[in-house]
């Protein structure tokens, strides 16, 4: 795979992009698992692929290793493409701020539900301080750490979804909001019904 990636043409990726854009869909974020373990040539391929698809950022899990952030950050700066580091409930603002210090194009894929469930305070404050570094957010509703941190149907948890979406909208920040469906499906319902409910909740709070 490494040998193939070093020489693979991006023409098929560009054609893939054209088909989706013709259908009215933009590929804004490309998720890349295991990016910190890839060889240099592979990293160049990954960034080239993301650009060919029309993405404005790559997403990957945040690391606990400073050297990994420094290395990938150097490639992000080289290619002038943001890498949104995705954090879970244990990730703090300080973790992201440390990563930001290593490269101009290292940013945050902020999961507002995880942030609340981890007892990190309000994601609204994170966005106010670091919105220029936030590539996109994951939207889910979770209880706070003090209240059990459970995933909940939208509108039933402690996550400030309304305030977060209003903040992005009112400031016209170029931050994509992606619903990440994770709460247990209630009896008698199904995934599509609950996803439609989550979308409606977001639309209603923005109305």
N, C-alpha and C positions, 0 to 999 in steps of 0.2 A: 504493500500500500504506500509506503514512504517513497519508493522508487516511482510509482505511478503518479503520485501527487506532485512530484518534482517536475514532471513533464506534461501533465494533463492539460489539455486545451480547456479554456473557459467558455468556448463557443456554445456548448449545450446549456451551460448555466445562463448565458445571456438570452438564449432562446426560451428557456424556462421562464425567465423574468418577463419577456415580451408577452408570453401567453397569459400570465397572471395579470399583468398591467392592462392588457386588452380587455380582461374581464372585470377591471375596476379594482383590483387588489394589489396593494403595494407590499412588498416584502421589506419590512423596516428593520427587523431584528433577526439575526441568525444565531441560534444557540449552538455552542460548540462545547461538548463535554471533553474533559481530559486535555484541555489546551495547554496546561502547564507541563505536560509530559511529551509534547510533540517536539520533533527536531526542528532546527532552524528553517530548513527548506519547506517543511510542512507548515510552519507558521506563515511563511510568505504565501503559500498556497491558500491557507485559510483566509487570510485578509484579502487576497485577490478574489477568492470565491465570493466572499461577502459583498465586495464592491460590485462584482459582475451581476449579482442578484439584486443590486440596488439598495442594499441595506445601509443604514446610517450607523449601525452599531453591531457588535458581537456581544453575546451574553454568555457568561460562564460562572461557575461557582466561585465565591471568594476563597482565597487561600489563607492559610495561617503562616505561610512561608514568605518572608520579605523578598528573598532572592527570586522566587517565582514571579512575584508581582513586578519586580524590577525588570526581569527578562522580557516578560510579555508586554510590559509597559513600553519598553524600548521599541518593540515591533509595532505597537499601536501608534507611537509617535512617528515612527518611520513611515507608516502607511497613512497617517492622519485619519485614523478611524477609531472611534470610541469602543472601549470594552466595558460593558456594564457588569460589574461584579455583583452576583446575586447572593444575598445573605439570608440566613435563617434566624430563628428566634435567639440564638446565642450571639449573633453579630451586633456589635455596638457601633455608634457613630464614630467612636475612636478608631475602630478597625478600618472603616472606610477612609477616614481622614488620613490614616497612616499610608494606606494604599495610594491615595490621591497624591501624596507627597513624592511618589516615585516616578510619576509620568503625567504629562498633561492630558493624555487621552485615556487614562484609567478613570472610570466613573462607577456609578451605582445603578444596579437593577434593584430598586427598593421594593421589598415586599411589605406593604403596609400592615397586613395582618400579622405576619411573623414579628414585625417590629413591636407591635402592641403586646402580643402574646409573650414576648421575651422580656417584658418589663422595661423597655427602652424609652418609654414616654410616648409622645405623640409624633407620628411621622410628619405632621404638618411643620413642626419645628425643623426637622431634618431638611424638608423641601425648601423652607424659607432660607436656610443657610447654604444649601448645596445644590439648588435646582439646576445650576449650570453644569453640574456633573452627572445629573440623573438622566440616564438614557431612556428608561421606561419604568413603570411601576407594575407590580402584581397586585391586583385588587381582590381581596377576600375579607370576610368578616370573622374575627376571632375575639374571644373573651380575653381580657387582660390577664396577665400572669397571676394577679391577686384573685381573679375570679375563675381560675381553672384553665385558661388558655385554649379552650375548646374551639374548633371550627364550627361556625354557626351559619344558618341561612342569613342572607344579606338583610341587614336592619335589626338583627337580634343579638349582635355581638357588641363589643366595645370599640371597634375600629372606626375612626372618624372618616368614613368613606365620603360622605357629603362634603365635609370641610376640605378634604384632600382634592376631590374633583373640582370643587369651586375655585380652589387656590390655583390649580393648573389652568383652568379655563379663564379666570379673570385676569391672570397675568400673561395669558397667551404663550405660556412656556411650551416648547416643542417636546413634550413628554408624552409618550404613548401610555395609555392605561389599558392593561390586559387583564381580563377576568381569569383568575386561576380557581377553577371549581374544585373544592376539596371537602366540603362539609358532607356528612352522611345523608344519603337520600332518604327522605321520610317515607314511611309505609304508604303504599298506594300511589307513589309518584315515580318518576324516572329521571334520568340525567337530563334529557332535552327539556322536560317541563321545568326542572329546577334551574337550568341554565337560562331559559327564557325569563324566569322569575328574577334572576340576578341581573340580567340585562335591563329588564324593566325597572328594577330598583334604581340602577345607575341613571337611566334616562329620566326617571321621575325626579330624582334629586337635582338633576341639571336643568329641569324644565323651568 
